[in-house]
Amino acid sequence: MRIQRFQVEKIKQEQKQVDLGPLEHLFEKYRGKSGNLIPLLQGTQHLYGFIPAPAFELISKETGIEIADIYGVATFYAQFRLNPVGKNIIKVCHGTACHVQNANSITDAMKDELEVKDGETTPDGLFTLESVACLGCCSLAPVMMIGENTFAKLTGKLASKVIREMKVNMDKEI
């Protein structure tokens, strides 16, 4: 619990230092247009990889929409992120086909291999683990995606092997 609180405080401090200047062009593009909130949130996330906390205040100021309402929209849609993500996002499919083929064993293996919980990012910022509803690869179940690469017919052991090989290759690049 103590570590988790420290990480949250660290993230809050890092987000306070975010330069919001690049958002100005988004405000110019969408100023005065109805239905501008989602495009503003999407644009913000495109710029930063997530929506930094200080951006909520600026979007509220620019649009006149209450921060709570903006936050409500951002947390309602799965596409929006409120925290930085890793360089590699690991999506483990938990759709029906994958679920019946034991997708939980893949997620559990990833949690063990990366030492993170579902939805978390490794401390080195290299991996974020996400369980998703469906990746549309039902005939290949169970599957996970890392970036644009799909890994099919997995077991927990095979999924862990993929991550270990990625780590080795990353070390070679350095």
Buried (B, 14 or more C-beta within 10 A) or exposed (E): EEEEEEBEEEBEEEBEEBEBEEBEEBBEEBEEEEEBBBEBBBBBBEBBBBBBBBBBEBBBEBBEBEEEEBBEBBEEEEEBBBBBBBBBBBBBBBBEBBBEBBBBBBBBBBBEBBEBEBEBBBEEEBBBBBBBEBBEBBEBBBBBBBEEEBBBEBBBEBBBBBBEEBBEEEEEEE
